[in-house]
């Protein structure tokens, strides 16, 4: 396997990646490694369940934007910090950091966090939605479809973000948030409130949906700042 000039993001230009001499096996190995990163994020995220500032602390544990994460992130709640045994559980099975790999969308922290949180929502819903005595089938289909539509719009938004089209990214994030609000609404209907399994799912899902919204709102704010910033400031 050989590659040249393929490290890191390339100012949103695919042509700057250099030529990759990777076969299907190489790419499959790469994609599996990125799947592992999503599962690692989700493992950290689940360990921090119920803790305020969970998305910030999870990002800190993932090593993202290390210069911006100070000790203040972990000092806020003191006794709620993860202990070494918890972190050892997450770290079980070494994951290559992929420092020499080419940059793709799969390495984008917004992609990873969004995919991971949606994965947890889909897993939990699918565990109960296939049984009609737990979830009315019309509600099962509606919530399932809403979750998938929200993720689809978010993925398109992140792709636009990755290519530097910030205005389109904002528009697509707005669509994903509209679908997220629809998921909220479906879970808060009178019919949903009569089903114990749905009520339990809702209690676990709502903080996750709020976390997704918080992540997207932060990105949208940064996109607006980038749009308003004069081009000559970048130089």
MODELLER restraints for C-alpha pairs under 7 A, 6 or more apart:
rsr = mdl.restraints
at = mdl.atoms
rsr.add(forms.Gaussian(group=physical.xy_distance, feature=features.Distance(at['CA:1:A'], at['CA:21:A']), mean=6.23, stdev=0.5))
rsr.add(forms.Gaussian(group=physical.xy_distance, feature=features.Distance(at['CA:1:A'], at['CA:22:A']), mean=5.91, stdev=0.5))
rsr.add(forms.Gaussian(group=physical.xy_distance, feature=features.Distance(at['CA:2:A'], at['CA:20:A']), mean=6.70, stdev=0.5))
rsr.add(forms.Gaussian(group=physical.xy_distance, feature=features.Distance(at['CA:2:A'], at['CA:21:A']), mean=5.47, stdev=0.5))
rsr.add(forms.Gaussian(group=physical.xy_distance, feature=features.Distance(at['CA:3:A'], at['CA:19:A']), mean=6.20, stdev=0.5))
rsr.add(forms.Gaussian(group=physical.xy_distance, feature=features.Distance(at['CA:3:A'], at['CA:20:A']), mean=4.71, stdev=0.5))
rsr.add(forms.Gaussian(group=physical.xy_distance, feature=features.Distance(at['CA:3:A'], at['CA:21:A']), mean=5.88, stdev=0.5))
rsr.add(forms.Gaussian(group=physical.xy_distance, feature=features.Distance(at['CA:4:A'], at['CA:18:A']), mean=5.52, stdev=0.5))
rsr.add(forms.Gaussian(group=physical.xy_distance, feature=features.Distance(at['CA:4:A'], at['CA:19:A']), mean=6.06, stdev=0.5))
rsr.add(forms.Gaussian(group=physical.xy_distance, feature=features.Distance(at['CA:4:A'], at['CA:20:A']), mean=6.76, stdev=0.5))
rsr.add(forms.Gaussian(group=physical.xy_distance, feature=features.Distance(at['CA:5:A'], at['CA:17:A']), mean=5.94, stdev=0.5))
rsr.add(forms.Gaussian(group=physical.xy_distance, feature=features.Distance(at['CA:5:A'], at['CA:18:A']), mean=4.92, stdev=0.5))
rsr.add(forms.Gaussian(group=physical.xy_distance, feature=features.Distance(at['CA:6:A'], at['CA:17:A']), mean=4.73, stdev=0.5))
rsr.add(forms.Gaussian(group=physical.xy_distance, feature=features.Distance(at['CA:6:A'], at['CA:18:A']), mean=5.50, stdev=0.5))
rsr.add(forms.Gaussian(group=physical.xy_distance, feature=features.Distance(at['CA:6:A'], at['CA:101:A']), mean=6.96, stdev=0.5))
rsr.add(forms.Gaussian(group=physical.xy_distance, feature=features.Distance(at['CA:6:A'], at['CA:102:A']), mean=4.68, stdev=0.5))
rsr.add(forms.Gaussian(group=physical.xy_distance, feature=features.Distance(at['CA:7:A'], at['CA:100:A']), mean=5.99, stdev=0.5))
rsr.add(forms.Gaussian(group=physical.xy_distance, feature=features.Distance(at['CA:7:A'], at['CA:101:A']), mean=6.04, stdev=0.5))
rsr.add(forms.Gaussian(group=physical.xy_distance, feature=features.Distance(at['CA:7:A'], at['CA:102:A']), mean=4.86, stdev=0.5))
rsr.add(forms.Gaussian(group=physical.xy_distance, feature=features.Distance(at['CA:7:A'], at['CA:103:A']), mean=6.19, stdev=0.5))
rsr.add(forms.Gaussian(group=physical.xy_distance, feature=features.Distance(at['CA:8:A'], at['CA:102:A']), mean=6.09, stdev=0.5))
rsr.add(forms.Gaussian(group=physical.xy_distance, feature=features.Distance(at['CA:8:A'], at['CA:103:A']), mean=4.82, stdev=0.5))
rsr.add(forms.Gaussian(group=physical.xy_distance, feature=features.Distance(at['CA:9:A'], at['CA:103:A']), mean=5.16, stdev=0.5))
rsr.add(forms.Gaussian(group=physical.xy_distance, feature=features.Distance(at['CA:10:A'], at['CA:16:A']), mean=5.67, stdev=0.5))
rsr.add(forms.Gaussian(group=physical.xy_distance, feature=features.Distance(at['CA:10:A'], at['CA:17:A']), mean=6.22, stdev=0.5))
rsr.add(forms.Gaussian(group=physical.xy_distance, feature=features.Distance(at['CA:12:A'], at['CA:162:A']), mean=6.22, stdev=0.5))
rsr.add(forms.Gaussian(group=physical.xy_distance, feature=features.Distance(at['CA:12:A'], at['CA:163:A']), mean=4.68, stdev=0.5))
rsr.add(forms.Gaussian(group=physical.xy_distance, feature=features.Distance(at['CA:12:A'], at['CA:164:A']), mean=6.31, stdev=0.5))
rsr.add(forms.Gaussian(group=physical.xy_distance, feature=features.Distance(at['CA:34:A'], at['CA:106:A']), mean=6.33, stdev=0.5))
rsr.add(forms.Gaussian(group=physical.xy_distance, feature=features.Distance(at['CA:38:A'], at['CA:112:A']), mean=5.49, stdev=0.5))
rsr.add(forms.Gaussian(group=physical.xy_distance, feature=features.Distance(at['CA:38:A'], at['CA:116:A']), mean=5.42, stdev=0.5))
rsr.add(forms.Gaussian(group=physical.xy_distance, feature=features.Distance(at['CA:39:A'], at['CA:116:A']), mean=6.72, stdev=0.5))
rsr.add(forms.Gaussian(group=physical.xy_distance, feature=features.Distance(at['CA:40:A'], at['CA:90:A']), mean=6.53, stdev=0.5))
rsr.add(forms.Gaussian(group=physical.xy_distance, feature=features.Distance(at['CA:41:A'], at['CA:58:A']), mean=6.94, stdev=0.5))
rsr.add(forms.Gaussian(group=physical.xy_distance, feature=features.Distance(at['CA:41:A'], at['CA:62:A']), mean=6.83, stdev=0.5))
rsr.add(forms.Gaussian(group=physical.xy_distance, feature=features.Distance(at['CA:41:A'], at['CA:113:A']), mean=6.87, stdev=0.5))
rsr.add(forms.Gaussian(group=physical.xy_distance, feature=features.Distance(at['CA:41:A'], at['CA:116:A']), mean=6.69, stdev=0.5))
rsr.add(forms.Gaussian(group=physical.xy_distance, feature=features.Distance(at['CA:42:A'], at['CA:116:A']), mean=5.42, stdev=0.5))
rsr.add(forms.Gaussian(group=physical.xy_distance, feature=features.Distance(at['CA:42:A'], at['CA:117:A']), mean=6.84, stdev=0.5))
rsr.add(forms.Gaussian(group=physical.xy_distance, feature=features.Distance(at['CA:43:A'], at['CA:90:A']), mean=6.05, stdev=0.5))
rsr.add(forms.Gaussian(group=physical.xy_distance, feature=features.Distance(at['CA:44:A'], at['CA:58:A']), mean=5.87, stdev=0.5))
rsr.add(forms.Gaussian(group=physical.xy_distance, feature=features.Distance(at['CA:44:A'], at['CA:90:A']), mean=6.72, stdev=0.5))
rsr.add(forms.Gaussian(group=physical.xy_distance, feature=features.Distance(at['CA:45:A'], at['CA:54:A']), mean=6.76, stdev=0.5))
rsr.add(forms.Gaussian(group=physical.xy_distance, feature=features.Distance(at['CA:45:A'], at['CA:58:A']), mean=5.71, stdev=0.5))
rsr.add(forms.Gaussian(group=physical.xy_distance, feature=features.Distance(at['CA:48:A'], at['CA:54:A']), mean=5.95, stdev=0.5))
rsr.add(forms.Gaussian(group=physical.xy_distance, feature=features.Distance(at['CA:55:A'], at['CA:211:A']), mean=6.85, stdev=0.5))
rsr.add(forms.Gaussian(group=physical.xy_distance, feature=features.Distance(at['CA:57:A'], at['CA:73:A']), mean=6.52, stdev=0.5))
rsr.add(forms.Gaussian(group=physical.xy_distance, feature=features.Distance(at['CA:60:A'], at['CA:66:A']), mean=6.93, stdev=0.5))
rsr.add(forms.Gaussian(group=physical.xy_distance, feature=features.Distance(at['CA:60:A'], at['CA:69:A']), mean=6.35, stdev=0.5))
rsr.add(forms.Gaussian(group=physical.xy_distance, feature=features.Distance(at['CA:74:A'], at['CA:81:A']), mean=6.50, stdev=0.5))
rsr.add(forms.Gaussian(group=physical.xy_distance, feature=features.Distance(at['CA:105:A'], at['CA:159:A']), mean=6.99, stdev=0.5))
rsr.add(forms.Gaussian(group=physical.xy_distance, feature=features.Distance(at['CA:105:A'], at['CA:162:A']), mean=6.97, stdev=0.5))
rsr.add(forms.Gaussian(group=physical.xy_distance, feature=features.Distance(at['CA:106:A'], at['CA:112:A']), mean=6.77, stdev=0.5))
rsr.add(forms.Gaussian(group=physical.xy_distance, feature=features.Distance(at['CA:111:A'], at['CA:158:A']), mean=6.47, stdev=0.5))
rsr.add(forms.Gaussian(group=physical.xy_distance, feature=features.Distance(at['CA:114:A'], at['CA:212:A']), mean=6.63, stdev=0.5))
rsr.add(forms.Gaussian(group=physical.xy_distance, feature=features.Distance(at['CA:117:A'], at['CA:208:A']), mean=6.59, stdev=0.5))
rsr.add(forms.Gaussian(group=physical.xy_distance, feature=features.Distance(at['CA:118:A'], at['CA:151:A']), mean=6.87, stdev=0.5))
rsr.add(forms.Gaussian(group=physical.xy_distance, feature=features.Distance(at['CA:121:A'], at['CA:205:A']), mean=6.50, stdev=0.5))
rsr.add(forms.Gaussian(group=physical.xy_distance, feature=features.Distance(at['CA:128:A'], at['CA:134:A']), mean=6.34, stdev=0.5))
rsr.add(forms.Gaussian(group=physical.xy_distance, feature=features.Distance(at['CA:128:A'], at['CA:135:A']), mean=6.83, stdev=0.5))
rsr.add(forms.Gaussian(group=physical.xy_distance, feature=features.Distance(at['CA:128:A'], at['CA:197:A']), mean=6.95, stdev=0.5))
rsr.add(forms.Gaussian(group=physical.xy_distance, feature=features.Distance(at['CA:129:A'], at['CA:135:A']), mean=5.58, stdev=0.5))
rsr.add(forms.Gaussian(group=physical.xy_distance, feature=features.Distance(at['CA:129:A'], at['CA:140:A']), mean=5.14, stdev=0.5))
rsr.add(forms.Gaussian(group=physical.xy_distance, feature=features.Distance(at['CA:134:A'], at['CA:195:A']), mean=6.48, stdev=0.5))
rsr.add(forms.Gaussian(group=physical.xy_distance, feature=features.Distance(at['CA:134:A'], at['CA:197:A']), mean=5.87, stdev=0.5))
rsr.add(forms.Gaussian(group=physical.xy_distance, feature=features.Distance(at['CA:135:A'], at['CA:195:A']), mean=6.67, stdev=0.5))
rsr.add(forms.Gaussian(group=physical.xy_distance, feature=features.Distance(at['CA:135:A'], at['CA:198:A']), mean=6.75, stdev=0.5))
rsr.add(forms.Gaussian(group=physical.xy_distance, feature=features.Distance(at['CA:143:A'], at['CA:183:A']), mean=6.04, stdev=0.5))
rsr.add(forms.Gaussian(group=physical.xy_distance, feature=features.Distance(at['CA:143:A'], at['CA:186:A']), mean=6.55, stdev=0.5))
rsr.add(forms.Gaussian(group=physical.xy_distance, feature=features.Distance(at['CA:146:A'], at['CA:179:A']), mean=6.12, stdev=0.5))
rsr.add(forms.Gaussian(group=physical.xy_distance, feature=features.Distance(at['CA:146:A'], at['CA:182:A']), mean=6.91, stdev=0.5))
rsr.add(forms.Gaussian(group=physical.xy_distance, feature=features.Distance(at['CA:146:A'], at['CA:183:A']), mean=5.81, stdev=0.5))
rsr.add(forms.Gaussian(group=physical.xy_distance, feature=features.Distance(at['CA:147:A'], at['CA:183:A']), mean=6.67, stdev=0.5))
rsr.add(forms.Gaussian(group=physical.xy_distance, feature=features.Distance(at['CA:149:A'], at['CA:179:A']), mean=6.76, stdev=0.5))
rsr.add(forms.Gaussian(group=physical.xy_distance, feature=features.Distance(at['CA:150:A'], at['CA:176:A']), mean=4.63, stdev=0.5))
rsr.add(forms.Gaussian(group=physical.xy_distance, feature=features.Distance(at['CA:150:A'], at['CA:179:A']), mean=5.07, stdev=0.5))
rsr.add(forms.Gaussian(group=physical.xy_distance, feature=features.Distance(at['CA:150:A'], at['CA:180:A']), mean=5.85, stdev=0.5))
rsr.add(forms.Gaussian(group=physical.xy_distance, feature=features.Distance(at['CA:151:A'], at['CA:176:A']), mean=6.94, stdev=0.5))
rsr.add(forms.Gaussian(group=physical.xy_distance, feature=features.Distance(at['CA:153:A'], at['CA:172:A']), mean=5.90, stdev=0.5))
rsr.add(forms.Gaussian(group=physical.xy_distance, feature=features.Distance(at['CA:153:A'], at['CA:173:A']), mean=6.80, stdev=0.5))
rsr.add(forms.Gaussian(group=physical.xy_distance, feature=features.Distance(at['CA:153:A'], at['CA:175:A']), mean=6.34, stdev=0.5))
rsr.add(forms.Gaussian(group=physical.xy_distance, feature=features.Distance(at['CA:153:A'], at['CA:176:A']), mean=4.95, stdev=0.5))
rsr.add(forms.Gaussian(group=physical.xy_distance, feature=features.Distance(at['CA:154:A'], at['CA:172:A']), mean=6.70, stdev=0.5))
rsr.add(forms.Gaussian(group=physical.xy_distance, feature=features.Distance(at['CA:154:A'], at['CA:173:A']), mean=5.78, stdev=0.5))
rsr.add(forms.Gaussian(group=physical.xy_distance, feature=features.Distance(at['CA:154:A'], at['CA:176:A']), mean=5.39, stdev=0.5))
rsr.add(forms.Gaussian(group=physical.xy_distance, feature=features.Distance(at['CA:156:A'], at['CA:172:A']), mean=6.73, stdev=0.5))
rsr.add(forms.Gaussian(group=physical.xy_distance, feature=features.Distance(at['CA:157:A'], at['CA:169:A']), mean=4.38, stdev=0.5))
rsr.add(forms.Gaussian(group=physical.xy_distance, feature=features.Distance(at['CA:157:A'], at['CA:172:A']), mean=4.86, stdev=0.5))
rsr.add(forms.Gaussian(group=physical.xy_distance, feature=features.Distance(at['CA:157:A'], at['CA:173:A']), mean=5.58, stdev=0.5))
rsr.add(forms.Gaussian(group=physical.xy_distance, feature=features.Distance(at['CA:158:A'], at['CA:169:A']), mean=6.58, stdev=0.5))
rsr.add(forms.Gaussian(group=physical.xy_distance, feature=features.Distance(at['CA:160:A'], at['CA:166:A']), mean=6.79, stdev=0.5))
rsr.add(forms.Gaussian(group=physical.xy_distance, feature=features.Distance(at['CA:160:A'], at['CA:168:A']), mean=6.28, stdev=0.5))
rsr.add(forms.Gaussian(group=physical.xy_distance, feature=features.Distance(at['CA:160:A'], at['CA:169:A']), mean=5.11, stdev=0.5))
rsr.add(forms.Gaussian(group=physical.xy_distance, feature=features.Distance(at['CA:161:A'], at['CA:169:A']), mean=5.32, stdev=0.5))
rsr.add(forms.Gaussian(group=physical.xy_distance, feature=features.Distance(at['CA:166:A'], at['CA:223:A']), mean=5.28, stdev=0.5))
rsr.add(forms.Gaussian(group=physical.xy_distance, feature=features.Distance(at['CA:166:A'], at['CA:227:A']), mean=6.92, stdev=0.5))
rsr.add(forms.Gaussian(group=physical.xy_distance, feature=features.Distance(at['CA:170:A'], at['CA:220:A']), mean=5.54, stdev=0.5))
rsr.add(forms.Gaussian(group=physical.xy_distance, feature=features.Distance(at['CA:173:A'], at['CA:216:A']), mean=6.64, stdev=0.5))
rsr.add(forms.Gaussian(group=physical.xy_distance, feature=features.Distance(at['CA:177:A'], at['CA:213:A']), mean=6.70, stdev=0.5))
rsr.add(forms.Gaussian(group=physical.xy_distance, feature=features.Distance(at['CA:187:A'], at['CA:202:A']), mean=6.26, stdev=0.5))
rsr.add(forms.Gaussian(group=physical.xy_distance, feature=features.Distance(at['CA:192:A'], at['CA:198:A']), mean=5.96, stdev=0.5))
rsr.add(forms.Gaussian(group=physical.xy_distance, feature=features.Distance(at['CA:192:A'], at['CA:199:A']), mean=6.88, stdev=0.5))
rsr.add(forms.Gaussian(group=physical.xy_distance, feature=features.Distance(at['CA:193:A'], at['CA:199:A']), mean=5.93, stdev=0.5))
